[in-house]
Amino acid sequence: MSLLDRIATTAPTKPAKLIPVTAWSEARHDPPKPVTTLRRWCRDGRIPGARREGREWRVPADAEYSAFGTPTQSASASGKPFDLEKFLYG
């Protein structure tokens, strides 16, 4: 099967609907998190799929908060898993 045939037979995936990060926080947290915290989470990669559009951060409506965020470049480049116990306790 050629590449063009595979592209034609696969159904296009619909991108996730992006909503303002403040609306996302209002739906997920009571009380909502401060805007500065939400911006920091987006910048640090703690909300997967977060995108900056102009001066506003937008996130997928179904995004979940990740306390660890995205792995750093140095950790992913080494190929070794991150040892949290060693980091915390030496």
N, CA, C and O atoms as a MOPAC input file, in Angstrom:
PM7 MOZYME 1SCF
protein

 N      0.85200 1    -1.16700 1     0.00000 1
 C      0.00000 1     0.00000 1     0.00000 1
 C      0.90000 1     1.23300 1     0.00000 1
 O      1.80500 1     1.35700 1     0.82500 1
 N      0.64200 1     2.12200 1    -0.92000 1
 C      1.47200 1     3.32100 1    -1.02100 1
 C      1.08800 1     4.33700 1     0.05500 1
 O      0.03800 1     4.23600 1     0.68900 1
 N      1.94800 1     5.28700 1     0.23100 1
 C      1.71800 1     6.32300 1     1.23100 1
 C      0.44700 1     7.10900 1     0.93200 1
 O     -0.31000 1     7.42900 1     1.84800 1
 N      0.20800 1     7.42100 1    -0.32600 1
 C     -1.00000 1     8.17000 1    -0.68700 1
 C     -2.26000 1     7.38500 1    -0.37500 1
 O     -3.26000 1     7.96700 1     0.04400 1
 N     -2.23100 1     6.06100 1    -0.57200 1
 C     -3.38800 1     5.23800 1    -0.24000 1
 C     -3.66000 1     5.24400 1     1.25900 1
 O     -4.81000 1     5.31700 1     1.69100 1
 N     -2.58500 1     5.16500 1     2.05200 1
 C     -2.77000 1     5.18200 1     3.50800 1
 C     -3.31000 1     6.51800 1     3.98600 1
 O     -4.14700 1     6.56200 1     4.88700 1
 N     -2.84500 1     7.59600 1     3.39800 1
 C     -3.33100 1     8.92100 1     3.78500 1
 C     -4.80400 1     9.07300 1     3.42400 1
 O     -5.58100 1     9.63600 1     4.19600 1
 N     -5.18500 1     8.57500 1     2.26200 1
 C     -6.56800 1     8.69600 1     1.81000 1
 C     -7.51400 1     7.85900 1     2.65900 1
 O     -8.66700 1     8.24500 1     2.85000 1
 N     -7.04900 1     6.70500 1     3.18200 1
 C     -7.94100 1     5.82100 1     3.93700 1
 C     -8.01900 1     6.17400 1     5.41000 1
 O     -8.98200 1     5.79200 1     6.07500 1
 N     -7.04100 1     6.88900 1     5.94300 1
 C     -7.10500 1     7.25200 1     7.35400 1
 C     -7.99300 1     8.47400 1     7.53400 1
 O     -7.90900 1     9.45400 1     6.79400 1
 N     -8.83600 1     8.37700 1     8.53700 1
 C     -9.72600 1     9.49300 1     8.83700 1
 C     -8.92300 1    10.60200 1     9.50900 1
 O     -8.10700 1    10.32200 1    10.38700 1
 N     -9.13500 1    11.83300 1     9.12000 1
 C     -8.39600 1    12.92400 1     9.76200 1
 C     -8.82300 1    13.05800 1    11.21700 1
 O    -10.00300 1    12.93700 1    11.54800 1
 N     -7.85200 1    13.30700 1    12.07200 1
 C     -8.15900 1    13.48200 1    13.48300 1
 C     -8.53800 1    14.93600 1    13.72500 1
 O     -7.91300 1    15.86000 1    13.20500 1
 N     -9.56200 1    15.10500 1    14.51600 1
 C    -10.02400 1    16.45600 1    14.82700 1
 C     -9.17700 1    17.00300 1    15.96900 1
 O     -9.06900 1    16.36100 1    17.01400 1
 N     -8.57600 1    18.17300 1    15.78800 1
 C     -7.75400 1    18.72500 1    16.87200 1
 C     -8.61100 1    19.06300 1    18.08400 1
 O     -9.78700 1    19.40300 1    17.95600 1
 N     -8.00900 1    18.96600 1    19.24900 1
 C     -8.72400 1    19.27300 1    20.48400 1
 C     -9.10500 1    20.75000 1    20.50700 1
 O     -8.35600 1    21.60800 1    20.03900 1
 N    -10.26700 1    21.02400 1    21.05400 1
 C    -10.72600 1    22.40600 1    21.15900 1
 C     -9.88600 1    23.12000 1    22.21500 1
 O     -9.75300 1    22.64200 1    23.34200 1
 N     -9.32400 1    24.26400 1    21.84000 1
 C     -8.50700 1    25.04800 1    22.76400 1
 C     -9.36900 1    26.10300 1    23.43200 1
 O    -10.13600 1    26.80500 1    22.77300 1
 N     -9.23600 1    26.20700 1    24.75100 1
 C     -9.98500 1    27.19400 1    25.52600 1
 C     -8.98800 1    28.04100 1    26.32200 1
 O     -7.86000 1    27.60700 1    26.55500 1
 N     -9.39100 1    29.23600 1    26.73700 1
 C     -8.49200 1    30.04900 1    27.56600 1
 C     -8.13500 1    29.31700 1    28.85800 1
 O     -8.97200 1    28.62300 1    29.43400 1
 N     -6.90900 1    29.47200 1    29.30600 1
 C     -6.44800 1    28.75900 1    30.49200 1
 C     -7.25100 1    29.17700 1    31.72700 1
 O     -7.41600 1    28.37900 1    32.65100 1
 N     -7.74900 1    30.40800 1    31.75600 1
 C     -8.56200 1    30.84000 1    32.90100 1
 C     -9.88700 1    30.08400 1    32.94600 1
 O    -10.34500 1    29.71000 1    34.02700 1
 N    -10.50900 1    29.85300 1    31.79200 1
 C    -11.75300 1    29.08400 1    31.74600 1
 C    -11.50000 1    27.63200 1    32.14700 1
 O    -12.32500 1    27.01500 1    32.82100 1
 N    -10.35400 1    27.09000 1    31.72700 1
 C     -9.97400 1    25.72600 1    32.09600 1
 C     -9.84800 1    25.60600 1    33.61200 1
 O    -10.32400 1    24.64100 1    34.20900 1
 N     -9.19600 1    26.60500 1    34.23400 1
 C     -9.00200 1    26.58100 1    35.67800 1
 C    -10.32800 1    26.73300 1    36.43100 1
 O    -10.52900 1    26.09400 1    37.46400 1
 N    -11.22000 1    27.56700 1    35.92700 1
 C    -12.51700 1    27.74600 1    36.57400 1
 C    -13.31000 1    26.44600 1    36.58000 1
 O    -14.04800 1    26.17100 1    37.52700 1
 N    -13.16100 1    25.64600 1    35.52900 1
 C    -13.88200 1    24.38300 1    35.44400 1
 C    -13.23900 1    23.29000 1    36.29900 1
 O    -13.92500 1    22.35600 1    36.71400 1
 N    -11.94200 1    23.38900 1    36.56600 1
 C    -11.22600 1    22.31400 1    37.25500 1
 C    -10.91900 1    22.59200 1    38.72200 1
 O    -10.78900 1    21.64900 1    39.50200 1
 N    -10.80100 1    23.83700 1    39.11500 1
 C    -10.38300 1    24.17300 1    40.47300 1
 C    -11.40800 1    25.07700 1    41.14900 1
 O    -11.99700 1    25.95300 1    40.51700 1
 N    -11.61000 1    24.84700 1    42.44900 1
 C    -12.51100 1    25.70000 1    43.21600 1
 C    -11.78600 1    26.12000 1    44.48200 1
 O    -11.62400 1    25.27200 1    45.35800 1
 N    -11.34800 1    27.32100 1    44.64900 1
 C    -11.44600 1    28.46500 1    43.73500 1
 C    -10.41300 1    28.33000 1    42.59900 1
 O     -9.44100 1    27.58700 1    42.73000 1
 N    -10.62700 1    29.04900 1    41.49000 1
 C     -9.67900 1    28.99300 1    40.36900 1
 C     -8.28700 1    29.45400 1    40.78500 1
 O     -8.13800 1    30.29100 1    41.67600 1
 N     -7.28000 1    28.90400 1    40.13500 1
 C     -5.88700 1    29.27500 1    40.42200 1
 C     -5.61200 1    30.68400 1    39.90600 1
 O     -6.25200 1    31.12600 1    38.95200 1
 N     -4.66300 1    31.40100 1    40.52700 1
 C     -4.30400 1    32.74000 1    40.04300 1
 C     -3.72400 1    32.67700 1    38.62300 1
 O     -3.11400 1    31.68100 1    38.23600 1
 N     -3.92100 1    33.73800 1    37.86800 1
 C     -3.46900 1    33.79900 1    36.48000 1
 C     -1.95900 1    33.60500 1    36.38800 1
 O     -1.47700 1    32.95500 1    35.46100 1
 N     -1.20900 1    34.15600 1    37.33200 1
 C      0.25000 1    34.00500 1    37.29300 1
 C      0.65900 1    32.53800 1    37.44500 1
 O      1.60700 1    32.08800 1    36.80100 1
 N     -0.04100 1    31.80700 1    38.28300 1
 C      0.23500 1    30.37600 1    38.45400 1
 C     -0.07600 1    29.62500 1    37.17300 1
 O      0.71000 1    28.78000 1    36.74300 1
 N     -1.21500 1    29.92300 1    36.55700 1
 C     -1.60200 1    29.25200 1    35.31300 1
 C     -0.59600 1    29.53100 1    34.20600 1
 O     -0.24100 1    28.63000 1    33.44600 1
 N     -0.13500 1    30.77400 1    34.11000 1
 C      0.87000 1    31.11300 1    33.09100 1
 C      2.16400 1    30.34400 1    33.31800 1
 O      2.78000 1    29.86000 1    32.36800 1
 N      2.57600 1    30.23300 1    34.57900 1
 C      3.79800 1    29.50200 1    34.89500 1
 C      3.64100 1    28.02200 1    34.54800 1
 O      4.56000 1    27.41700 1    33.99700 1
 N      2.48100 1    27.43300 1    34.86500 1
 C      2.23200 1    26.03200 1    34.52400 1
 C      2.32000 1    25.82100 1    33.01300 1
 O      2.91400 1    24.84400 1    32.55600 1
 N      1.73400 1    26.73200 1    32.23900 1
 C      1.77900 1    26.61300 1    30.77600 1
 C      3.21200 1    26.72900 1    30.28200 1
 O      3.65100 1    25.93400 1    29.45100 1
 N      3.93400 1    27.70600 1    30.78500 1
 C      5.31900 1    27.94300 1    30.36400 1
 C      6.21800 1    26.75900 1    30.70700 1
 O      7.11600 1    26.42000 1    29.93600 1
 N      5.98200 1    26.12400 1    31.86800 1
 C      6.80500 1    25.00600 1    32.32600 1
 C      6.38700 1    23.66800 1    31.72000 1
 O      7.04300 1    22.65200 1    31.94800 1
 N      5.29400 1    23.66300 1    30.94500 1
 C      4.85300 1    22.42100 1    30.32300 1
 C      4.02800 1    21.53700 1    31.23700 1
 O      3.87400 1    20.34600 1    30.96500 1
 N      3.49800 1    22.08600 1    32.30200 1
 C      2.71000 1    21.28400 1    33.24500 1
 C      1.27900 1    21.04700 1    32.78100 1
 O      0.58000 1    20.19200 1    33.32400 1
 N      0.84500 1    21.80300 1    31.78000 1
 C     -0.46100 1    21.55800 1    31.16000 1
 C     -0.16800 1    21.14900 1    29.71900 1
 O      0.16000 1    22.00000 1    28.89200 1
 N     -0.28300 1    19.85200 1    29.40800 1
 C      0.06800 1    19.38500 1    28.06200 1
 C     -0.80400 1    20.02500 1    26.99300 1
 O     -2.01400 1    20.16600 1    27.17000 1
 N     -0.18900 1    20.40600 1    25.89600 1
 C     -0.92800 1    20.98600 1    24.77400 1
 C     -1.15600 1    22.48000 1    24.88700 1
 O     -1.80800 1    23.06700 1    24.02400 1
 N     -0.63300 1    23.11400 1    25.93900 1
 C     -0.81200 1    24.55700 1    26.11900 1
 C     -0.10000 1    25.29700 1    24.99800 1
 O      1.02500 1    24.96600 1    24.62500 1
 N     -0.77900 1    26.30200 1    24.47300 1
 C     -0.23600 1    27.10900 1    23.38000 1
 C     -0.46700 1    28.57300 1    23.65000 1
 O     -1.48800 1    28.96000 1    24.21900 1
 N      0.47400 1    29.37600 1    23.24400 1
 C      0.33000 1    30.82400 1    23.39900 1
 C     -0.22600 1    31.38200 1    22.10700 1
 O      0.36700 1    31.19700 1    21.04400 1
 N     -1.34200 1    32.05200 1    22.18600 1
 C     -1.94800 1    32.70100 1    21.02400 1
 C     -2.05400 1    34.18200 1    21.35000 1
 O     -2.92600 1    34.60600 1    22.10800 1
 N     -1.16300 1    34.95400 1    20.77200 1
 C     -1.11200 1    36.37500 1    21.09000 1
 C     -0.61900 1    36.55000 1    22.51600 1
 O      0.47800 1    36.11200 1    22.86200 1
 N     -1.43300 1    37.19100 1    23.33700 1
 C     -1.05300 1    37.41400 1    24.73500 1
 C     -1.75800 1    36.44600 1    25.67400 1
 O     -1.67800 1    36.59800 1    26.89300 1
 N     -2.44100 1    35.46100 1    25.12700 1
 C     -3.26000 1    34.55800 1    25.93400 1
 C     -2.79200 1    33.11300 1    25.79000 1
 O     -2.43200 1    32.67500 1    24.69800 1
 N     -2.80000 1    32.38500 1    26.89100 1
 C     -2.51100 1    30.95700 1    26.85800 1
 C     -3.81600 1    30.21100 1    26.63600 1
 O     -4.83600 1    30.52800 1    27.24800 1
 N     -3.77700 1    29.21600 1    25.75500 1
 C     -4.93900 1    28.36400 1    25.49400 1
 C     -4.51300 1    26.92300 1    25.69800 1
 O     -3.38600 1    26.53900 1    25.38500 1
 N     -5.43800 1    26.12900 1    26.23100 1
 C     -5.16000 1    24.72500 1    26.51600 1
 C     -6.28700 1    23.86500 1    25.96300 1
 O     -7.40400 1    24.35300 1    25.79000 1
 N     -6.01100 1    22.58400 1    25.67900 1
 C     -7.10200 1    21.69300 1    25.26500 1
 C     -8.13200 1    21.57800 1    26.38900 1
 O     -7.77300 1    21.56300 1    27.56600 1
 N     -9.39700 1    21.49900 1    26.02700 1
 C    -10.46300 1    21.44300 1    27.02400 1
 C    -10.32800 1    20.22300 1    27.93300 1
 O    -10.75700 1    20.26100 1    29.08600 1
 N     -9.73800 1    19.14700 1    27.42700 1
 C     -9.61200 1    17.92500 1    28.22100 1
 C     -8.21600 1    17.75400 1    28.83700 1
 O     -7.86300 1    16.65500 1    29.26600 1
 N     -7.43000 1    18.81800 1    28.88400 1
 C     -6.06200 1    18.73500 1    29.41300 1
 C     -6.08500 1    18.46200 1    30.91200 1
 O     -6.99600 1    18.88700 1    31.62300 1
 N     -5.07500 1    17.75000 1    31.37200 1
 C     -4.91700 1    17.45700 1    32.79200 1
 C     -3.60600 1    18.06200 1    33.27500 1
 O     -2.61500 1    18.07100 1    32.54500 1
 N     -3.60000 1    18.56200 1    34.49400 1
 C     -2.39200 1    19.13100 1    35.09600 1
 C     -1.40200 1    18.02300 1    35.40400 1
 O     -1.79100 1    16.95900 1    35.88400 1
 N     -0.12800 1    18.26100 1    35.13300 1
 C      0.93700 1    17.31600 1    35.44600 1
 C      1.92300 1    18.00400 1    36.37000 1
 O      2.53600 1    18.99900 1    35.98300 1
 N      2.08900 1    17.49800 1    37.58000 1
 C      2.95900 1    18.13700 1    38.56400 1
 C      4.41200 1    18.17200 1    38.12600 1
 O      5.16200 1    19.04100 1    38.57000 1
 N      4.83000 1    17.24900 1    37.26600 1
 C      6.22900 1    17.17700 1    36.86900 1
 C      6.50800 1    17.89100 1    35.55800 1
 O      7.67100 1    18.15200 1    35.25200 1
 N      5.50000 1    18.21500 1    34.78100 1
 C      5.71300 1    18.91100 1    33.51900 1
 C      6.42600 1    18.04600 1    32.51100 1
 O      6.49400 1    16.82700 1    32.66900 1
 N      6.95600 1    18.66100 1    31.48300 1
 C      7.68600 1    17.92700 1    30.45700 1
 C      9.11800 1    17.71100 1    30.92000 1
 O      9.66000 1    18.54200 1    31.64900 1
 N      9.74200 1    16.60800 1    30.50800 1
 C     11.11700 1    16.37500 1    30.93500 1
 C     12.05900 1    17.41400 1    30.36000 1
 O     11.82000 1    17.94500 1    29.27600 1
 N     13.11400 1    17.70200 1    31.07500 1
 C     14.07800 1    18.69300 1    30.60700 1
 C     14.86400 1    18.13200 1    29.43500 1
 O     14.90700 1    16.91800 1    29.23400 1
 N     15.48000 1    19.00600 1    28.67000 1
 C     16.25600 1    18.58700 1    27.50500 1
 C     17.40500 1    17.68200 1    27.92400 1
 O     17.67200 1    16.68100 1    27.25900 1
 N     18.08600 1    18.01300 1    29.01000 1
 C     19.24000 1    17.21800 1    29.42300 1
 C     18.82500 1    15.82700 1    29.87400 1
 O     19.54200 1    14.86000 1    29.61600 1
 N     17.68100 1    15.70400 1    30.54600 1
 C     17.22700 1    14.39300 1    31.00300 1
 C     16.82000 1    13.51800 1    29.82900 1
 O     17.14100 1    12.33000 1    29.80900 1
 N     16.11800 1    14.08100 1    28.85000 1
 C     15.69100 1    13.27100 1    27.72100 1
 C     16.85600 1    12.96600 1    26.79000 1
 O     16.83900 1    11.93600 1    26.11500 1
 N     17.85900 1    13.82100 1    26.73300 1
 C     18.99400 1    13.58600 1    25.85000 1
 C     19.87300 1    12.45100 1    26.36400 1
 O     20.47400 1    11.72200 1    25.57400 1
 N     19.95000 1    12.29800 1    27.68900 1
 C     20.80800 1    11.25300 1    28.23600 1
 C     20.20500 1     9.87100 1    28.03200 1
 O     20.93800 1     8.88600 1    27.95500 1
 N     18.88300 1     9.78200 1    27.94200 1
 C     18.22300 1     8.50000 1    27.76300 1
 C     18.03900 1     7.74100 1    29.06200 1
 O     17.43700 1     6.66800 1    29.06600 1
 N     18.55000 1     8.28000 1    30.17500 1
 C     18.41500 1     7.61400 1    31.46400 1
 C     17.15300 1     8.10700 1    32.16300 1
 O     16.82100 1     9.28900 1    32.06900 1
 N     16.44200 1     7.22000 1    32.86300 1
 C     15.26400 1     7.67000 1    33.60600 1
 C     15.69000 1     8.54400 1    34.78400 1
 O     16.77900 1     8.37400 1    35.33200 1
 N     14.84300 1     9.45500 1    35.15700 1
 C     15.12000 1    10.37100 1    36.25900 1
 C     14.86100 1     9.65200 1    37.57400 1
 O     13.78800 1     9.07600 1    37.75900 1
 N     15.82400 1     9.67400 1    38.49100 1
 C     15.70400 1     9.02300 1    39.78600 1
 C     15.27900 1    10.06300 1    40.81800 1
 O     16.10900 1    10.82800 1    41.30900 1
 N     14.00300 1    10.09100 1    41.14400 1
 C     13.45100 1    11.09200 1    42.05200 1
 C     14.00300 1    10.92600 1    43.46900 1
 O     14.31900 1    11.91800 1    44.12600 1
 N     14.12100 1     9.70200 1    43.93800 1
 C     14.64300 1     9.48700 1    45.29300 1
 C     16.06800 1    10.00600 1    45.43300 1
 O     16.41100 1    10.62200 1    46.44200 1
 N     16.89600 1     9.76000 1    44.42500 1
 C     18.27400 1    10.23300 1    44.45300 1
 C     18.30600 1    11.76100 1    44.44500 1
 O     19.11400 1    12.37500 1    45.14100 1
 N     17.41600 1    12.37300 1    43.64900 1
 C     17.34100 1    13.82600 1    43.58200 1
 C     16.94000 1    14.42100 1    44.92900 1
 O     17.51800 1    15.41300 1    45.37200 1
 N     15.94200 1    13.80900 1    45.58100 1
 C     15.44100 1    14.35600 1    46.83600 1
 C     16.34600 1    14.05600 1    48.03500 1
 O     16.55400 1    14.91500 1    48.89300 1
 N     16.87400 1    12.85100 1    48.08700 1
 C     17.58900 1    12.42500 1    49.28100 1
 C     19.09200 1    12.27500 1    49.11100 1
 O     19.80400 1    12.00000 1    50.07700 1
 N     19.57400 1    12.45400 1    47.89700 1
 C     21.01000 1    12.43100 1    47.64900 1
 C     21.61500 1    11.10100 1    47.47800 1
 O     22.82200 1    10.99400 1    47.26600 1

